[in-house]
Amino acid sequence: MARSWLSQRVNAFETSGIRRVFELARSLKNPVNLSIGQPDFDVPEPVRRAAVESIESGQNSYTVTQGIPELRDRLRETLAPEVPGEDRELLVTSGTSGGLVLALMATIDPGDEVLFFDPYFVMYPALFAMAGGTSVKVETYPEFRLDLDKVRAALTPRTKVILLNSPSNPTGILATQEEVQGLAELAQERDLLLISDEIYRPFTYDEEFISPLAYNPRTLVIDGFSKSHAMTGWRLGFAHGPREVIESMQKLQQYTFVCAPQPAQWAGLAALDVDPAPYVAEYRRKRDLIISGLQEDYELAVPGGAFYLFPRVPWGTGESFVKAAIEKELLVIPGQVFSDRDTHFRISYAACDETLKRGIDILRALARQGAA
């Protein structure tokens, strides 16, 4: 029998459950797709134009690994009011996921523990496994709030990194000022690296976004353009944090991604002049639409940001409920994709009103079908 050529690393995690739903969507004739975690608006015209001009003018080669100076300087200028101290650096990355890969590869050794919060973005445990780290989940049910006592209880001598994602995918919950400050100060007190995944930071609806950087100057921030400017396929992100970490990430990027795509970097520079506020207002309205449509039939925590809702299933498990929804051509994601629990499901309300209303009707009928 031939030996397997696959590494233990690749066998440490499964194919993304979200991607399986995406593939399923292709087979349905008229799906009500509330599964996709990307904006439903197009990339703004000035951003598209900047990319075309870059391509047409021959700016298609490699750039310096850390990103074109024009974009890095503009990001520094934009971030200056909230970035403390001198001992920080900035790196342009191939998307926020690319930034997370580099951050974990630069900081995690086999056996090191990474603490994060359940429910979580589907990619996190796989990234930790790739880096050789051990996942330590801190549960946040039922309201998806951060409990610092639970965090303290989960810390061990092997803990090296805490990862915060606020606003959260999949719950849409925005951490409070008290939660953010407490977590930031705890990480500083224990000399742990706090990584803040801030890709959804523009999409906040009721309260102001607060970064842990405000309370812990050694926070590593991962951010990008995918959500704010609908540039999901352009693979453009950035990271800023302690100089030693960013310089190590830059070294790793030289031997992996090399650099972010050059046309996307010029587009990102143009994107910094496009205010996402109108899109944010539209998603606040969509959030309110779907909350008002479902709150009578579903137990749910009202999201303060991003464009997700994570209701509890009214009957069965998350998986069985989603299967019933798919039979009615409604695509949502079972909660077990994002959690150790299978009690909830994720809705993305980044969709047109017609699709949202069709989805609300199907979900109401499913809830009442189970109660009958």
Secondary structure, 3 states (H helix, E strand, C coil): CCCCCCCCCHHHCCCCHHHHHHHHHHHCCCCEECCCCCCCCCCCHHHHHHHHHHHHCCCCCCCCCCCCHHHHHHHHHHHHHHCCCCCEEEEEECHHHHHHHHHHHHHCCCCCEEEEEECCCCHHHHHHHHHCCEEEEEECCCCCCCCHHHHHHHCCCCEEEEEEECCCCCCCCCCCHHHHHHHHHHHHHCCCEEEEECCCCCCECCCCCCCHHHCCCCCEEEEECCCCCCCHHHCCEEEEEEHHHHHHHHHHHHCCCCCCCHHHHHHHHHHCCCCCHHHHHHHHHHHHHHHHHHCCCCCCCCCCECCEECCECCCCCHHHHHHHHHHCCEECEEHHHCCCCCCEEEEECCCCHHHHHHHHHHHHHHHHHHHC
